[in-house]
């Protein structure tokens, strides 16, 4: 059952360490790209490295089903709290895809590996595409879930303003609403983070939202977004995404991520994703490289790894090298 919601102002923020939930993993801090990143790790050191990047409004715990499964298959699985989330540092700046990709590149190096298989959902997938373009030697392969290529998103937002454009900017995406100061942060934190549940319900598939697992996922994300600084940091990702489009850095970024991956890429997308459409995912073919494979899961929304954990994990393990 959901907790009774306190109405009015946000309550006392939970301690950041509260996201270090117990399980068959161990927690530690990694210094990378000038900040401290919290990670949860499963598997033996020296095994092939798989780095898992969450999306909004999640934190590392969204990969709780995949972490042990990947480790059991003989890999070293590391789920990270991205910059600004969970128990990772929340600096005042650096929420652009250039810097976020640098965080992941620094993490791979700090973990002592020459390269890693990168898995990302939502914003984590956008970062994955960017790391693969900007730091190609560090990426052995890429898996993206609910995350078309950044240029595919931009193209379809412009070409389909009443469909994909509206979904991302004004409807289930709330991107334009995030551009104003302070109020969006308040909305995410008030009433014990109840807005996080509304956003997840809007983006998830119908089969998942009435399950106990959805409730558990929502409760974890609601609490994590209330950690001091997390709501502001999460919104800074969206602010950069919009503002960069009218700045020179946006054009430089578009040119940089034009580089097509030479490594294998697996794209997993929900057939019923109301936020980033299947047609947008299909547009990724233009930038996905010669080894792009796309899998569309029926009756699935924006969270394939959470809504269909068994199917998603099977696709992931089949994709990783044995």
N, C-alpha and C positions, 0 to 999 in steps of 0.2 A: 504494500500500500504506500502511496505517496505521503510524505510528511505533511502535517498541517502547515499551511503557509502563513507566514507573518505578513500582514499587510503594511504598506508604508515604506519607510526607509530601509536600506540594507542593514542587516545586523552586523555583528562583529565578524570581521573576515577570518576564515579558518587559517590556521598556520599552513605555510606552503608544504611543510613536511607531511601533512595529512594525506597527500597524494601518493605517498610511498606505501602503497597497499601490499599486504603480504601475499605470497604465492610461491610457485616453484621457480622463482627468479631471485636475483639479488640486485640491490640498488647501489648505485655509486655515482659520484660526480666526475665529470670529465671537463678539462679545460680545453677549449677549442675556439679559435677565431677571436680571442680576447675576452670570452665570457665563460661562465660555468654552466654546463648542461647536465641535467639529471637524466640518468638512463636506468632502465630495468633490463637485466641481461640474463639470458638462458643459454646453456651450451658450453662446450669446452673451448678454452682459449686455444687458438691455432686452427680451429675448424673454419671453413669458409664463412665469411662474415655476411650477415643479412641485416641491414639497417632499416627500421620501420619508422615512418614519419606520419604522424596523425594529422587530421584536419580540424576544422572548426565545427562545433564548439567542444572539441575533445581534448584529451591529453594522452599520455603514453598508454594508459589502461585500456584504451579501445582495442589494443592488440592482445589482450589477455588470452584469447583463444588461440591465436597464431603463435605466440611466443614459445610455449612448450612443444607444440607440434613441429615447428621448424627445428628446434633443438633436438627433438627425438629423431628427426630425419638426418642428423649428423652435421648440423650447421650451428654457428654461433649467432644467436638472434639478439639484437639490441634495439629496444624501443626507447625513443628519446622524447622528452618534453621539449618541444621547439622553443626557440627564443620567445620569452614573454609568457610562457605557459607553465602550469604546474609548479615544480620546484626548481626550474631553471631560472637563470638570471633574467631580469626584466629591465634592461637598460632603456634610456629615454629615446633611443633611435636605433636604426638598423633593421627595420621591418620591411625592407625592400627585397625583391627576389635575388638581387646581386649578393647582398649580405647574408641572407638566409641560406643560399647555396654555399657560400663560404663557410657558414657554420657546419653544414653537413660534411663538406670536404675536410674541414679541420677535425671533425669528429672521427672520420674514417682514418685519418693519419694518426690521431691521438690514440686510437684503439690498436695501433701497431700493424695495420694491414695495408698492403699496396693497393687494394681495391675492395669493393663490396658490391653485393646485390642490393639495390635500393628499392624499397617498397613504400609507396606513399598513397594516402587517401586525401581527396579534396586539396586543401592547401599543401599538404604533404606531397601530393602527386605533382602539383605545380612546381614545388621545390625540386622534386625528383627530375622532372624534365629539364629544369634549369641547371642542376648539377651535371647532368649528362652532357649538356651542351657546353658548359663553361669549364668543366673539369673532367673531360672524357676519360682520361687515364685512370681515374679513381672509381669508375663505374663499370662493373663486369656485366651488369644487366639491370633492367628497369622494369618494375611492375607498378602500374598506376590504377587506382580504383576511384571511380567517380571523378576523374580528373582528366579531361581532354587537354591536349597541348595548349599552352597559353595563347598561341597565335590562332588556334582554332576557336577558342572562346571569343577572342577579340573579333575575329572575322564574322562569326555567327551573331554576335551581339549587334554588330553594325548592319549586317545584311538581313537580319530577322528581328527588327526592333520590337515588334508586337508579340513575338514569341520568345526566343531566347534572350533578347534584350530586356524585355519586361521581367522575365523570370529571374534574371541575375540582378538587375539594377533596382527594381521596385517591388517585385512580388516576394517570392520565397527567398530571394537573395539579400534583401535589405541593404544593398550596397550603397545606394544613394542616401538612405537614412543614416548610415554610419558616418557620413562626411561631416556632420555638424559636431561641435565640441560638447563633451560632458553628458548630454542627455542619453546618448546610446549606451555609455558606460553604466549609467544609473539603471537603465532599463534591463541590462543584462544581470545586474546584481540584486535588484529589488525583489522582495518576496521570495527569498531563498533561491534566486536564479530561475524563477518560474518561466521567464521568457526563453530560456534555453530549451525547455520542454516544448514550448510552442513552435520554435524553429525546427526542432527535430521532428515533431509530428508533421509539419508542413513538407519536409523533405523526404521523409521515410516512406517505404512501401506500406500499403494497407495491411498486409499480412503480419507485419512486425509490431505495429503500434499498440495492439491490444494484448501483447504478451508480457509475461513477467520479466523476460530478458530486456525488453524495451524499458520497463520501469527501472530496472537495475542500472542500465546504461545511462538513462536520464539522470538518476539520482547522483551518480558519480560525476557526470559532467556539470550538473548544477552546482555541486559543492566546489568543484575545481575552478569554475569561472569566478567564484567569490574570493579566491585567494587574492590578496592585495596586489594590484597592478595587472592582474591577468586580463580583466575585461578591456582595459585600455590598450594593452599590448595586442590582444586579438583583433581589435578594431583597427589598429594601425596598419595591419596587413591590407585591409580593404581600402583604407584611405590612400595608401601608396598606389594600389592598383588603379584607382580612378585618377588621381592627380598626375601620375606619371604619363597618362595618355596625352596630356597637353603640355608636357615638358620634353626637353631634348633628351633626357635620360630614358624616356619611354621609347623613343625612336632607336636609341642605342641598344636598349634591351631587346627590342624586336629583332634588330639585326643580329645580335649575339645568339639568340635562341633559334635562329633560322638553321643553324647547323644540325643536320640530320644525324641521329645516332647510328653508329655502326655496330652497336651491341644489340642483343635480343631485347625486345620490348613486348611486354604483355599488358594489354589494356582490358580491364574488367569493368563493365558498366551495367547498371541496373536498367532494365527495359522500361521501368516506370519512374525513372528519375525525373522529378518535376522541376529540378533546379538547373541541372546541366543535362541537356537533352541527348538522347542517343544519336540524333543527327549531328550534333556537335562533336560527339566522340568519334563518329565516322569521319568527320573532316580532319581529324588528327592524322589520317593516312598520309596526307601531304607532307607532314613534318616528322612522321614516326620512324622513318628509315626503312631499309629493305627487309628488316627482320621483325616488323610489327605484326603482332597477332592480337585480334580483338575478340573478346568473349562477352556476350550479352546475357545476363541472367534474368530469366522471366520472373514476373511478379516481385521485382526488387526495386527499391528506391535508390537514394543517394548513398546508402551505407552498406555496400555489398558484404564487407568483411564482418559486419555485425548482424545484418539481416539474414545472410546465408553463410554462416561461418564454415560449415563443413564443405560446401561447394567451393567457396572462395579459397579455403586452405588447400583443398585438393588441386585446384588450378595452379595455385602458387607452388606447391611441392612438385607437381608435374613439370613446371617450367624451370625450376632450379636444377642445376646440374647434379647428377648422382655421383 
